[in-house]
Amino acid sequence: MRALTYVVATTLLSTVVSTTQAAPINYQLDPTHTFVVLSRQNYGFSNPIVVAVIDNGVLIFDDKDPSKSSVQVTLPIAKLETFVPQLNKEFQSPMFFDVDKFPIAIYTSTQVRSVGGGKYTIIGDLTVHGVTKPVVLHATLNKVGENPMTKKQAIGFDATGSLKRSDFGMSFNIPNVSDEIALRITSQGDAVK
């Protein structure tokens, strides 16, 4: 009788635990609400920006176990916007990104850690200009809830990070134009089934 009681209790407990734990949720990032802003120092006078849009992005988020979360984003280099037409051409040339040979940049997370208070450290690999290097992002969860436009569950994050362009084989005009590039990211996505 004790054995039967134990089996029933264990089964009930495992059922309760499995229903209270949320599974990871897949989100499709929205290219109209997801942007990467890159900033560099220009001869010490200013910090011009470049805006990158995503082509495709998938975020898997598990709020109960952030280590099961991940993100992968593809950015088309041809769509980088400096707001200076001549500079746009230079950035696409072999002097910088060489878009004919390397048309996309890809970021793929390898680890996600919660640091508390809705903040996360994302470690991942960035592939640009044919080179793959680790890049760490410091992300903040903005909101999870229903998107009033799509009526789907939505999620939004902001993140910051930095990289050295010389690590990716783009060292033209260093140190006049800074090697270090500051990253600021905002993203939004809707849940997919």
Residue, then its C-alpha position, 0 to 999 in steps of 0.5 A: m500500500r505504501a508503495l502504491t501511495y508513493v507511486v501515485a504521489t510521485t506521479l502527481l508531483s511530476t505532473v504538477v512540476s511539468t505543467t508549471q515549468a514553461a517550455p522554451i518559446n520560439y520568437q521570430l524577430d521583426p526586421t522592422h523593430t530590430f536594429v543594430v547601431l554601430s558607433r565609431q570614433n572619428y579622428g576624436f571629433s565625433n562618434p558617427i553611427v551605422v545602422a544595420v537591419i536584420d534579414n532573419g532572426v530567431l530567438i528562443f527564450d526560456d525564462k525558467d532556464p535561461s541556459k536553454s535560450s538562444v539567438q541567431v541573427t543574419l544581417p545583410i551587409a548591403k543594407l548597412e546605412t551610414f547616411v552618407p552615400q559615398l561611405n555606404k559604397e566604401f563600406q561595401s567595397p573590399m576596403f571594408f566589408d567586401v560585400d561581393k565576397f561576404p554578403i552577410a554577417i551572422y551572430t549565433s549565441t553559444q551561451v546565455r546566462s541570467v545575471g538577475g533583474g531581467k538582465y542576461t549575458i549572451i556569449g556568441d560567435l559573430t561571423v563577418h568578412g569571412v572571420t568568426k570571433p566571439v562577441v559578448l552582449h549584455a542584454t536587458l529584457n524590456k517586456v514579454g506580453e501580447n503584441p496589440m498589433t499581431k495579437k501574438q505573444a511578443i518579446g523585446f530586448d535591448a543589448t550592448g556590446s563591443l568589438k574590434r574591427s581589426d579582429f575581422g580583417m578591417s583595419f583601414n585608417i586605424p587609429n584615426v578611426s577607432d578600432e573599437i566599435a560600440l554596439r547597441i541593439t534593440s529587438q522585438g519578436d513575435a512567438v511562433k508555433 
